[in-house]
């Protein structure tokens, strides 16, 4: 067997691996994908992408295609058995990234969309029907042994890096001896997707709703657009006295749906019982082998963040792997992947668990006590959505006013001469210094772009970034390729010092420094 060499091998071909591959392919790297199934799973699973990850998808050139399969969120309401409000999230409000806070998406349509985009790149080799049997590595390369299930032929493939995005039972995670940490949440829920008949509304709530009724805790939500049709989802918690067989049959599904829609009013797409868990891997990297998405973390779905968390992994990992492959960084920068993503996703899991514990109550007395605690205002508010707290962020307080480092930066449309451009497209996956002052001379840097928001070639016509910076009383901020703020300064004359601080900080990752695996 002769090892076939590439830049990155991705194991698994779900949405996270596809987005990772597309990010890397657009940066010019050779990517090989191995997936044991010959066809994609045709039914929906995830139904949400938040504003931050929609922003990322737009940088991949997918804006027009996405419009046909997503629908902006409305309010996300949590109500008790009498439909009285417990918690409400405004998912329709304008986000810092532009557009609604949350959008609903039809996952199979999204996967086809990204797969079609990948076909445009000759540097991407998708191998369906290939089962990965073994992953090993040495100082020079990572190696994957894979079997073609059609021919039974086994071959050895090698790459600079292997990324496992192969789900909760990941063979890649097992290959690096990474153990799960179980955060203790577990519940069985029946997931049901339907297409309502045209002009049928019946009693279906418009909003995403968590119906916290102890008789049957229930989720009701939009589920994206499929071929012009708006899908809806219900999720029903399995009660303590029920078995899997009690719920996983069509007659029972229609019985559960009856308060909202009948079999004469809709088409049943699928139903399946899932076990919702809260797991996080205690290791995400071993030298040239890394994991992402469900291979690294599993969470309850109550904030719609499972797929989004995987997309954040892909975005964080892609610019760092690309930097190593291009010779800009040494491999030590990959240590920041776990350092940044693990605490962030842990906080997202905690938020999802907080909400899961609100709805997963089947005891009437306990539910009544829960409701009263909300009405009395004694329930602490849900945790804020997390920022980055560790990793490649300014540590010097002078460059971290108001603890701004690690916050998500705002997006805006810029007037660039005669044309308008999205800020993210202008930055194009690089570090960028955004400044409100165009009179302070700044030395150029090969590590970042310098953009004056008052210049006629990059004017912030929407004023979104300008207002953000004025609100935080900063004159310049340095933004990472994944939209997070590295650091900022309150005085325009300190912007050059921020550049110099950044360059000195990143020197530890310079390819001129010794690396562990090169």
C-alpha positions as CSV (number, residue, x, y, z in Angstrom):
1,X,0.0,0.0,0.0
2,X,1.4,3.4,-1.0
3,X,0.4,6.3,1.2
4,X,-1.4,9.0,-0.8
5,X,-0.4,12.5,0.5
6,X,-2.7,15.5,1.0
7,X,-2.8,18.6,3.3
8,X,-5.8,17.7,5.4
9,X,-7.9,14.5,5.7
10,X,-11.4,15.1,7.2
11,X,-13.1,12.0,8.6
12,X,-16.9,12.2,8.3
13,X,-19.0,14.2,5.9
14,X,-21.6,16.0,7.9
15,X,-22.2,19.8,7.9
16,X,-19.2,20.5,10.2
17,X,-16.7,18.6,8.1
18,X,-18.2,20.1,4.9
19,X,-17.8,23.7,6.2
20,X,-14.3,22.9,7.5
21,X,-13.3,21.5,4.1
22,X,-14.8,24.5,2.2
23,X,-12.9,27.0,4.5
24,X,-9.7,25.1,3.8
25,X,-10.3,24.7,0.1
26,X,-11.0,28.4,-0.4
27,X,-7.6,29.0,1.2
28,X,-6.0,26.8,-1.5
29,X,-5.3,23.6,0.5
30,X,-5.8,20.1,-0.6
31,X,-8.5,18.3,1.3
32,X,-9.6,14.7,1.3
33,X,-12.9,13.6,2.9
34,X,-13.8,10.0,4.0
35,X,-17.3,9.0,4.7
36,X,-18.5,5.4,5.1
37,X,-22.0,6.1,3.8
38,X,-22.5,6.5,0.0
39,X,-25.5,8.8,0.4
40,X,-26.2,11.6,2.9
41,X,-28.8,11.1,5.6
42,X,-31.9,12.5,3.9
43,X,-33.8,13.7,7.0
44,X,-33.4,16.9,9.1
45,X,-31.5,16.9,12.4
46,X,-30.3,20.4,13.3
47,X,-32.7,23.2,12.5
48,X,-30.9,26.4,13.7
49,X,-28.0,28.6,12.8
50,X,-27.3,31.7,14.8
51,X,-26.2,35.0,13.4
52,X,-22.6,34.4,14.0
53,X,-22.5,31.2,12.0
54,X,-24.7,32.7,9.3
55,X,-22.1,35.4,9.0
56,X,-19.4,32.8,8.6
57,X,-21.4,31.0,5.8
58,X,-21.8,34.3,4.0
59,X,-18.0,34.6,3.9
60,X,-18.0,31.3,2.0
61,X,-20.0,32.8,-0.8
62,X,-23.3,31.1,0.1
63,X,-25.5,34.1,0.7
64,X,-27.8,33.7,-2.4
65,X,-28.2,29.9,-1.9
66,X,-28.9,30.2,1.8
67,X,-31.9,32.6,1.2
68,X,-33.9,29.7,-0.4
69,X,-33.6,27.4,2.7
70,X,-33.6,29.5,5.8
71,X,-36.2,31.6,7.6
72,X,-35.4,34.2,10.2
73,X,-36.4,33.4,13.8
74,X,-39.3,35.1,15.6
75,X,-39.5,35.2,19.4
76,X,-38.4,32.1,21.3
77,X,-41.0,31.7,24.0
78,X,-41.1,29.4,27.1
79,X,-44.5,28.9,28.5
80,X,-46.1,26.8,31.2
81,X,-49.1,24.4,30.9
82,X,-51.4,27.5,30.8
83,X,-49.3,29.2,28.1
84,X,-48.1,31.8,30.6
85,X,-44.7,33.2,29.8
86,X,-41.7,31.9,31.8
87,X,-38.8,33.1,29.6
88,X,-38.7,34.8,26.2
89,X,-35.7,35.3,23.8
90,X,-36.0,37.9,21.0
91,X,-34.6,35.8,18.1
92,X,-35.9,38.2,15.5
93,X,-34.0,41.3,16.7
94,X,-31.2,42.7,14.5
95,X,-27.9,41.0,15.5
96,X,-24.4,42.3,15.8
97,X,-23.6,40.2,12.7
98,X,-26.5,41.6,10.7
99,X,-29.9,39.8,10.3
100,X,-31.9,38.0,12.9
101,X,-30.3,36.5,16.0
102,X,-31.3,33.0,14.9
103,X,-32.4,31.5,11.6
104,X,-34.1,28.2,11.0
105,X,-32.7,25.9,8.4
106,X,-33.4,22.6,6.6
107,X,-30.3,20.6,7.2
108,X,-30.4,18.2,4.2
109,X,-30.9,21.1,1.9
110,X,-28.0,22.9,3.5
111,X,-25.7,19.9,3.2
112,X,-26.5,19.6,-0.5
113,X,-25.8,23.3,-0.9
114,X,-22.4,23.0,0.7
115,X,-21.6,19.7,-1.2
116,X,-22.4,21.4,-4.5
117,X,-20.1,24.3,-3.6
118,X,-17.3,21.8,-2.7
119,X,-17.6,20.3,-6.2
120,X,-16.3,23.6,-7.6
121,X,-12.9,23.0,-6.0
122,X,-10.6,20.6,-7.7
123,X,-8.5,20.5,-4.5
124,X,-11.3,18.7,-2.6
125,X,-11.5,14.9,-3.0
126,X,-14.7,13.5,-1.4
127,X,-14.6,9.7,-1.0
128,X,-18.0,8.3,-0.1
129,X,-18.3,4.6,0.8
130,X,-14.9,4.6,2.5
131,X,-14.7,3.2,6.0
132,X,-11.8,4.5,8.1
133,X,-10.2,1.6,10.0
134,X,-7.2,3.1,11.7
135,X,-5.5,6.5,12.3
136,X,-1.8,6.8,13.2
137,X,0.9,9.5,13.0
138,X,4.6,10.2,13.2
139,X,6.7,13.4,13.2
140,X,6.1,14.0,9.5
141,X,2.5,13.1,8.8
142,X,-0.8,11.6,9.9
143,X,-1.9,8.4,8.3
144,X,-5.4,7.0,7.7
145,X,-6.1,3.4,6.7
146,X,-9.5,3.3,4.8
147,X,-11.4,0.6,3.1
148,X,-13.5,1.1,-0.1
149,X,-16.7,-0.8,0.9
150,X,-17.6,-1.4,-2.7
151,X,-14.3,-3.0,-3.7
152,X,-13.1,-4.2,-0.3
153,X,-9.7,-2.6,-1.2
154,X,-7.8,-1.1,1.7
155,X,-5.4,1.8,1.1
156,X,-3.2,4.0,3.2
157,X,-3.6,7.8,2.9
158,X,-1.5,10.5,4.6
159,X,-1.8,14.2,5.3
160,X,-0.2,16.9,7.3
161,X,-3.3,16.9,9.6
162,X,-6.4,14.6,10.2
163,X,-9.6,16.2,11.6
164,X,-12.3,13.9,12.9
165,X,-15.8,15.4,12.4
166,X,-17.3,11.9,12.5
167,X,-19.9,12.2,15.2
168,X,-20.3,11.2,18.8
169,X,-18.9,7.7,18.2
170,X,-15.8,9.2,16.5
171,X,-13.1,6.7,15.6
172,X,-10.7,9.7,15.4
173,X,-11.4,10.7,19.1
174,X,-10.8,7.1,20.1
175,X,-7.5,7.1,18.2
176,X,-6.2,9.9,20.5
177,X,-7.5,8.2,23.6
178,X,-9.8,11.2,24.4
179,X,-12.4,10.4,27.0
180,X,-15.8,12.0,27.4
181,X,-16.6,14.1,30.4
182,X,-20.3,13.7,31.2
183,X,-21.9,16.9,32.5
184,X,-24.9,14.9,33.7
185,X,-27.9,15.9,31.5
186,X,-29.8,13.1,29.9
187,X,-33.4,12.9,28.5
188,X,-35.2,11.0,25.7
189,X,-37.2,13.1,23.2
190,X,-39.2,12.1,20.2
191,X,-38.4,14.3,17.3
192,X,-41.1,14.8,14.6
193,X,-40.9,16.8,11.4
194,X,-43.9,17.6,9.2
195,X,-44.9,19.7,6.2
196,X,-48.2,21.4,6.9
197,X,-50.6,21.5,3.9
198,X,-50.8,24.8,2.1
199,X,-52.8,27.4,4.0
200,X,-53.0,25.2,7.0
201,X,-52.1,27.0,10.3
202,X,-54.5,25.4,12.7
203,X,-53.1,25.8,16.2
204,X,-49.4,25.8,15.2
205,X,-47.6,28.6,17.1
206,X,-45.7,31.0,14.8
207,X,-42.8,31.3,17.2
208,X,-40.4,28.7,18.4
209,X,-42.0,27.5,21.6
210,X,-41.1,25.4,24.6
211,X,-44.3,24.2,26.1
212,X,-43.3,23.4,29.7
213,X,-46.3,21.2,30.4
214,X,-45.5,18.4,32.9
215,X,-48.1,16.2,31.2
216,X,-45.9,16.3,28.1
217,X,-43.0,18.7,27.8
218,X,-43.0,19.8,24.1
219,X,-40.9,21.8,21.7
220,X,-42.6,23.4,18.7
221,X,-40.4,25.2,16.1
222,X,-39.9,26.1,12.4
223,X,-37.6,23.7,10.7
224,X,-36.5,25.6,7.6
225,X,-37.6,25.5,4.0
226,X,-37.6,22.5,1.7
227,X,-38.3,23.0,-1.9
228,X,-40.4,26.1,-1.1
229,X,-42.3,24.4,1.7
230,X,-42.0,25.5,5.3
231,X,-41.4,22.6,7.6
232,X,-42.4,22.4,11.3
233,X,-40.8,20.4,14.1
234,X,-42.3,19.0,17.3
235,X,-40.2,17.3,20.0
236,X,-42.0,15.4,22.8
237,X,-40.2,14.3,26.0
238,X,-40.5,10.6,26.8
239,X,-42.2,10.3,30.2
240,X,-40.8,8.1,33.0
241,X,-43.4,5.4,32.5
242,X,-43.0,5.2,28.7
243,X,-40.8,2.9,26.7
244,X,-39.2,3.7,23.3
245,X,-41.7,1.5,21.6
246,X,-44.5,3.4,23.2
247,X,-43.5,6.5,21.3
248,X,-41.8,5.3,18.1
249,X,-44.9,4.5,16.1
250,X,-46.9,6.6,13.7
251,X,-50.2,6.2,15.5
252,X,-48.7,7.6,18.7
253,X,-47.1,10.5,16.7
254,X,-50.4,11.7,15.3
255,X,-52.0,11.4,18.7
256,X,-49.2,13.6,20.2
257,X,-49.6,16.1,17.3
258,X,-53.4,16.2,17.5
259,X,-53.7,19.4,19.6
260,X,-51.9,21.3,16.8
261,X,-52.3,19.5,13.5
262,X,-53.9,16.3,12.1
263,X,-52.9,13.7,9.5
264,X,-55.4,15.3,7.1
265,X,-53.6,18.7,7.4
266,X,-49.9,17.7,7.0
267,X,-47.4,15.2,5.7
268,X,-45.3,13.4,8.2
269,X,-41.6,13.5,7.2
270,X,-40.1,11.5,10.0
271,X,-40.1,10.6,13.7
272,X,-37.3,9.3,15.8
273,X,-36.4,9.1,19.5
274,X,-33.1,10.7,20.5
275,X,-31.2,10.6,23.7
276,X,-30.1,14.2,24.5
277,X,-26.9,14.3,26.4
278,X,-24.2,16.8,27.7
279,X,-20.7,15.5,26.9
280,X,-17.4,17.2,26.2
281,X,-14.2,15.5,25.2
282,X,-11.3,16.1,27.6
283,X,-8.8,16.2,24.7
284,X,-9.3,17.7,21.2
285,X,-5.8,17.3,19.8
286,X,-2.9,15.0,19.7
287,X,-0.2,16.5,17.5
288,X,-1.4,16.1,13.9
289,X,-4.8,14.6,14.8
290,X,-7.7,16.8,15.9
291,X,-11.5,16.5,16.5
292,X,-14.4,18.9,16.0
293,X,-18.2,19.0,16.2
294,X,-20.0,16.1,17.8
295,X,-16.8,14.2,18.0
296,X,-15.7,16.8,20.6
297,X,-18.9,17.8,22.3
298,X,-22.6,16.8,22.5
299,X,-25.3,19.1,24.0
300,X,-29.0,19.3,24.6
301,X,-30.8,21.1,21.8
302,X,-32.7,23.8,23.8
303,X,-30.6,26.7,22.5
304,X,-30.2,25.3,19.0
305,X,-26.4,25.4,19.3
306,X,-25.2,21.9,18.5
307,X,-24.4,22.5,14.8
308,X,-23.4,26.1,15.5
309,X,-20.8,25.0,18.0
310,X,-19.3,22.6,15.4
311,X,-19.2,25.4,12.9
312,X,-17.3,27.5,15.4
313,X,-14.8,24.7,15.7
314,X,-14.4,24.6,12.0
315,X,-13.9,28.3,11.7
316,X,-11.4,28.5,14.6
317,X,-9.5,25.5,13.3
318,X,-9.4,26.4,9.6
319,X,-7.5,29.7,9.9
320,X,-5.0,28.1,12.3
321,X,-4.4,25.0,10.2
322,X,-4.2,27.1,7.1
323,X,-1.5,29.3,8.8
324,X,0.5,26.3,9.7
325,X,0.2,24.8,6.2
326,X,1.2,28.1,4.6
327,X,4.3,28.5,6.8
328,X,3.0,31.5,8.6
329,X,2.6,29.8,12.0
330,X,4.2,26.9,13.8
331,X,2.0,24.1,15.1
332,X,1.9,25.5,18.6
333,X,-0.9,27.7,17.5
334,X,-3.1,24.6,17.3
335,X,-2.9,24.3,21.1
336,X,-5.0,27.5,21.3
337,X,-7.9,25.6,19.5
338,X,-8.7,23.5,22.6
339,X,-7.8,26.4,24.9
340,X,-10.4,28.7,23.2
341,X,-13.1,26.3,22.1
342,X,-13.4,24.0,25.1
343,X,-14.4,26.6,27.7
344,X,-16.6,28.4,25.2
345,X,-18.5,25.2,24.3
346,X,-18.7,24.2,27.9
347,X,-20.5,27.4,28.7
348,X,-22.9,26.9,25.8
349,X,-23.6,23.4,27.1
350,X,-24.3,24.9,30.6
351,X,-26.7,27.3,29.0
352,X,-28.5,24.5,27.1
353,X,-28.6,22.5,30.3
354,X,-30.1,25.4,32.3
355,X,-32.9,25.6,29.8
356,X,-33.3,21.8,29.6
357,X,-33.8,21.6,33.3
358,X,-36.6,24.2,33.0
359,X,-38.6,22.1,30.5
360,X,-37.7,18.6,31.4
361,X,-40.1,18.5,34.4
362,X,-42.8,15.8,34.4
363,X,-43.9,16.0,38.0
364,X,-46.9,18.4,38.4
365,X,-45.9,19.7,41.9
366,X,-42.4,20.4,40.8
367,X,-43.7,22.1,37.6
368,X,-46.0,24.3,39.7
369,X,-43.1,25.3,42.0
370,X,-41.0,26.1,38.9
371,X,-43.7,28.3,37.4
372,X,-44.2,30.2,40.7
373,X,-40.5,30.8,41.0
374,X,-40.5,32.4,37.6
375,X,-43.6,34.5,38.3
376,X,-42.0,35.6,41.6
377,X,-38.9,36.6,39.8
378,X,-36.6,34.5,42.0
379,X,-35.2,32.3,39.2
380,X,-31.8,33.6,38.1
381,X,-31.7,34.7,34.5
382,X,-30.1,32.4,31.9
383,X,-26.4,32.8,31.6
384,X,-25.3,35.2,28.9
385,X,-24.0,33.8,25.7
386,X,-20.3,33.3,26.2
387,X,-17.4,35.3,24.8
388,X,-13.9,33.9,24.3
389,X,-12.1,34.1,27.6
390,X,-8.8,32.4,26.8
391,X,-6.3,31.9,24.0
392,X,-5.1,34.4,21.4
393,X,-6.4,37.6,23.1
394,X,-4.7,40.7,24.4
395,X,-3.5,40.1,27.9
396,X,-2.2,43.7,28.5
397,X,-5.0,45.8,30.2
398,X,-4.0,48.7,28.0
399,X,-5.1,46.8,24.9
400,X,-8.2,45.3,26.6
401,X,-10.3,48.2,27.7
402,X,-13.6,47.2,29.3
403,X,-12.6,43.6,28.9
404,X,-13.4,43.9,25.2
405,X,-11.0,41.2,24.1
406,X,-12.9,38.0,23.2
407,X,-16.1,39.7,22.4
408,X,-17.7,39.2,19.0
409,X,-17.0,42.1,16.7
410,X,-19.8,43.8,14.8
411,X,-20.3,43.5,11.1
412,X,-21.2,46.2,8.6
413,X,-21.4,47.2,5.0
414,X,-18.6,49.5,3.8
415,X,-18.6,51.9,0.9
416,X,-15.4,51.2,-1.0
417,X,-15.2,53.8,-3.7
418,X,-18.0,53.2,-6.1
419,X,-19.0,49.8,-4.7
420,X,-20.3,48.4,-1.4
421,X,-18.7,45.5,0.3
422,X,-19.3,43.4,3.4
423,X,-16.6,44.0,6.0
424,X,-15.9,40.3,6.3
425,X,-15.4,39.9,2.6
426,X,-13.0,42.9,2.6
427,X,-11.0,41.3,5.5
428,X,-11.2,37.9,3.8
429,X,-10.2,35.8,6.8
430,X,-7.3,37.8,8.0
431,X,-6.5,39.8,11.1
432,X,-7.7,43.4,10.7
433,X,-7.2,46.7,12.6
434,X,-10.3,48.9,12.3
435,X,-9.9,52.5,13.2
436,X,-12.1,55.5,13.5
437,X,-9.2,57.9,12.8
438,X,-7.7,58.2,9.4
439,X,-5.1,60.9,10.2
440,X,-2.9,58.8,12.5
441,X,-0.1,57.2,10.4
442,X,0.2,53.5,11.0
443,X,3.0,51.2,9.8
444,X,1.9,48.4,7.6
445,X,2.0,44.8,8.8
446,X,2.2,41.6,6.8
447,X,0.0,40.0,9.5
448,X,-3.0,42.2,9.3
449,X,-5.0,44.7,7.2
450,X,-5.5,48.3,8.4
451,X,-9.0,49.7,7.6
452,X,-10.1,53.2,8.4
453,X,-13.9,53.4,8.7
454,X,-13.8,57.1,7.7
455,X,-11.8,56.6,4.6
456,X,-13.6,56.9,1.2
457,X,-12.3,53.4,0.3
458,X,-13.7,51.7,3.4
459,X,-16.4,54.0,4.9
460,X,-18.8,52.5,7.4
461,X,-22.0,53.6,5.8
462,X,-24.3,51.6,8.1
463,X,-22.4,53.0,11.1
464,X,-22.8,49.7,12.9
465,X,-19.1,49.3,13.7
466,X,-18.7,53.0,14.3
467,X,-21.5,53.0,16.9
468,X,-20.1,49.9,18.6
469,X,-16.7,51.5,19.0
470,X,-18.2,54.8,20.2
471,X,-20.3,52.9,22.7
472,X,-17.2,51.2,24.1
473,X,-15.1,54.4,23.9
474,X,-12.4,52.9,21.7
475,X,-10.7,54.4,18.7
476,X,-9.3,51.2,17.2
477,X,-9.8,47.5,17.5
478,X,-8.0,44.5,16.2
479,X,-10.3,41.7,14.9
480,X,-9.3,38.0,14.4
481,X,-10.2,36.0,11.3
482,X,-13.1,34.4,13.2
483,X,-14.6,37.8,14.0
484,X,-13.6,37.9,17.7
485,X,-11.8,41.0,19.0
486,X,-8.1,40.5,19.8
487,X,-7.7,43.9,21.5
488,X,-8.5,47.6,21.3
489,X,-7.3,51.0,22.4
490,X,-9.1,54.0,23.7
491,X,-6.8,56.6,22.1
492,X,-6.1,56.8,18.4
493,X,-2.4,57.5,19.0
494,X,-2.1,54.2,20.7
495,X,-3.1,52.2,17.7
496,X,0.5,51.7,16.5
497,X,1.3,50.3,19.9
498,X,-1.6,47.8,19.6
499,X,-0.1,46.7,16.2
500,X,3.3,46.2,17.8
501,X,1.9,44.4,20.8
502,X,-0.1,42.1,18.4
503,X,3.0,41.3,16.3
504,X,5.1,40.6,19.5
505,X,2.3,38.4,20.8
506,X,2.1,36.4,17.6
507,X,5.8,35.9,17.5
508,X,5.4,32.8,19.8
509,X,3.6,31.2,16.9
510,X,6.0,32.3,14.2
511,X,7.1,29.5,11.8
512,X,10.7,30.6,12.6
513,X,10.3,29.2,16.1
514,X,10.9,25.5,16.8
515,X,7.8,23.4,16.6
516,X,6.8,20.1,18.2
517,X,5.9,18.1,15.2
518,X,7.7,19.7,12.3
